Amino acid sequence: MKQIALPFDELNPGRMDDCLIVTPANAIAFAALGNSSQWPGHCALLVGPARSGKTLMARYFAAQGGKVLDDADQISAEELFHQWNAAKNADEVLLLVSGHAPGEWNIELPDLRSRIGAAQLLEIGEPDDELVEQLLLKFLRDRGTSIGPEALAFVVRRIERSYQAVEELAKQANALALAEGSAITLPLVRRLIAA
């Protein structure tokens, strides 16, 4: 696992939100951002679940000089086609970001459909054990708290494999620990995961 500090002044100062944690769940997608010259048509689609770090990766890519269209599946086909052509004419590499696989997009223009079908697909998977652990530690650290090793191991083994579930558990564990004036212990996380 490596944690990469991304250079963004616009992110909340004093927080760890500008750190992207790279594990096998997202390593291939992240590495491909640095190899955009090899993308077919100089375009790629970055696809992944909510809260999976797509926006951080897109900001990193943009900081390296690439063009990014976030929520690309929500852009009209005509506008997306125009943006695609503009990037090509400017000799820019284009990253389209979406929470949905391209097969789920409603693309009416045949030319656009074929271009999207030929683009490099970069997929972020659901979090692996290492990413669950590191995200939970990060989310708790952001809230000024921590978790013991026994409680952490318990959570990693039993939590639903989604980015939102990890973030929600961190919020709930922190709130419960504060309300009870206790640390985030094994009994506390057992109660939350059993709930």
Secondary structure, DSSP 8 states (H G I E B T S, - for coil): -EEEE---TTS-TTSSTTEEEE-TTTHHHHHHHTTGGGSGGGEEEEE--TTSSHHHHHHHHHHTT-EEETTGGGS-HHHHHHHHHHHHHTT--EEEEESS-GGGS----HHHHHHHHHSEEEE--S--HHHHHHHHHHHHHHTT--B-HHHHHHHHHHS-SSHHHHHHHHHHHHHHHHHHT--B-HHHHHHHHH-
